[in-house]
């Protein structure tokens, strides 16, 4: 595999590297039950998935001050991390794709709206922090997802070009961010159905990184000139 100059892979973290959405759903339900909110999977994907915590606090506990609202969400994140410590599992095919990208010298970034502590827990729990040249945290920027800035920052830090890069996302918010940055985005079906991901702007969807259509799309996007990516599986 020989990527063209400027090619890169950019990954969301929650629900994209690891299938963590069920844990977030449980943590949200425990946190917001005292405030009269109960979420099923559909409501979670529609109203919570991929959003920055400041936006979630403003919507679901608007009667609290900004500081108190963020304290509620900080508690939710602490609960998520406790649940996740023994329940982090990589999306199928992830390690093989990371191996392939490393062997080809294809740089990678993680781009997330998650708090840094959550990102650290998942990257370290999967043992893949060293795979990424940079980790972009939305809260560290003037705008998080769905604004394109997190992905534009990822491209900048990698020295990459949007037109020959690929992003991977599992949420409407994340797809909006990546596509607004000009990056072709593959939707990962950990929570949303194919139709929902494509409607949000994904070029295609996949249940895992070992699917032949996903691998062929990456090859075409980064202009691989050697053997098919399927050979690496």
Order of alpha helices (4+ residues) and beta strands (2+ residues): beta-alpha-alpha-alpha-alpha-alpha-beta-alpha-beta-alpha-beta-alpha-beta-alpha-beta-alpha
